[in-house]
Amino acid sequence: MQAVRTILPRMHDTTSTRRVADAERRAHIEALRARKQAEAEAIGVDAAYVSALVERFYGKIRADALLGPIFAERVTDWDLHLGRMKQFWRSVLHASGEFAGNPMVKHVAIPGLEERHFAHWLGLFYATLRELEPSDAATRLVAERARMIADSLLTGIATQRTGLAGARAGENLPRI
């Protein structure tokens, strides 16, 4: 019985310590998110910009001879897709944490997807950035993130298909 009395206060202390640490971790994450969002907004990358970027970019994608058919086969509800892409880009650019999904799985499942598709995607994306450009810094920030994402997806696809030989698949993708 004495052992139980000795263990219980320690268990309570551990639980309390864990709760405090969790609360501190959440507060730290929220502060980082707020800082990242404020930094992006300071250069013109706010929610309205993200929305306009996604709308205009996917308008180009839908009309594009190379990429349009790939999307048309997979996207049946464009309003839903655009909403998810806005969540995705706000998560990427503002660290909002609102996007839950696995883009890699979706892209690996597309047969025949290769470097030329990602290079073309980036070309359309960069053109859209230039059209909407609120500032040089905004264009650079969003372009760097887009290229990083394209590189990651292309590398993941190539690694899935060819093993480690695909690990540098995105190194030749265009930069803004």
N, C-alpha and C positions, 0 to 999 in steps of 0.2 A: 504494500500500500504506500509506503514511503517513496518508493521509486516512481509511482504514478504521480504523487504530489510534486516530485522534483521535475518530472518531465513536462507536465502540463504548463507551468509558467513559461518554460523555454519554448514550447510549441506556440503559445500565445505571443511571445515576444517575436518569434520568427514570422508569424502571420502578420503581425503589425508592421514589422520591418519591411516585409514584402509589399504590403499595401502602400506604405510610404514610398518605397522605391518605384512601384508601378505608377503612382501619382506623379512623382518627380519625372519619370521617363515620359509620361504622356504630356506633361507641361513642357518639357524640353522639345519634344517632337512638334507640338503646336507652335512653340516659339520659332522653331526652324522653318516651319511651313509659312508662318506669317511673314518672316523675314524674306524668304524666297519669293513669295507673292509680291511683297512690297518692292523688292528689287526689280522684278519683272514689270510691274505696273509703272515704276518710275521711268522705264524706257519705252513705255507704250504697249506693253504686252499685258493687257487686261482681259477680262472675260469677254467684252464686246469684240476686241481684236481677235481672240481665239475663235469666237463664233463666226465672224466674218471670214477669217482664214479658212476654216473648215468648210463653210458653205461654198465659197468661191473655188477652193481647190477641188472639192468633190464634184462640183459642176464641170470642171475641166476633165476630171477623170471619167465621168459618165459619157462625155462627148469624145473621148480619146479613142482612136482606132486600135491602139495596142492594149491599153489597160481597161477600157470600157467593157469589152466582152467578158473579161475575167471577173470584174465586179458584178456585172449583170447576171452572171451565172450563180452568184453567191448571195447577193443582197436583194432581198425581196421587199423589205420595208426600209426605204431610204430615210424616213424621218427617224426611225429607231437607230439606224446606223449612224446618221449624223449626230444624234444625241450622244451616242457612245463615243464617237470620235472627239466630240467636244469635251467629254469627261476625260478621255485619254489625254488630250493635249493640255487640259488644265492640270491634270495630275503630273504630266511631264514638266510643264513650265512653271507651275505654281506650287508643286508638291502638295496638291490638295488631297491626295489619297482617296479620291472618289471613284477612281476606275478600278474595277475588279474584272480581270480577264486574263487570257493567255494568248497574246498575239502570235507567239511562236508556233503554237499548235495549229492555229488557223492557217498560217502561211506555209508550214511544212506540208500540210494536206493538199496544197495546190500543185498539181502535176505540171512540170515544165517551167516553173518559175525560176528565173535565172538572173544573172547580173544585168542584162540589158533591160529587164523589166524594172529593176530597182533604180538603175541609172535614169531611165525615162521618168519614173515616178519622182525622183529627185529634181529632174529638170522642170517638170510641171510645178513642183512644190516651190522651187527657187523662183520661178517666174511669178508665182502667186505672191510670194513674199515681197518681191520688188514692187508689185502693183500696190500692195497695201502698206508698204514700209512706213511705219511711224517714226523710225530712227534707224541709223546704221547699226547701233547696238542691238536693237530688237531683231533686225534681220540676221545678224551674226548669231545671236543666241538661238533663235528658232531654227536656223539652218544647221547649226552644229548639232542640235538635238535630233533633227530629222536625219542627218547623215549618220549619226551614231545608231539610230534605230534601224535604218536601212542596212547598215553594215552588220549589225547584230543579227537581224533576220536572215540576211543572205548567208552569213557565216553559219548560223544555226542550220539552215537548209542544206548547205554544202557539207557540213560536218555530218548531218544525218544521212546524207546520200553517199558520201565518200570516206567518212571517218576523218581522222585528223588532217588529212590532206586538204580538207576544206576550211581549215582554221584561219586562213588569211583571205577568204573569198571576197571580202568587201574592200580590200585595200585600194582597188582601182576606181571605186565609185567617185563621181564628181563632187567637188566642193564648190561652195558659192564663191 
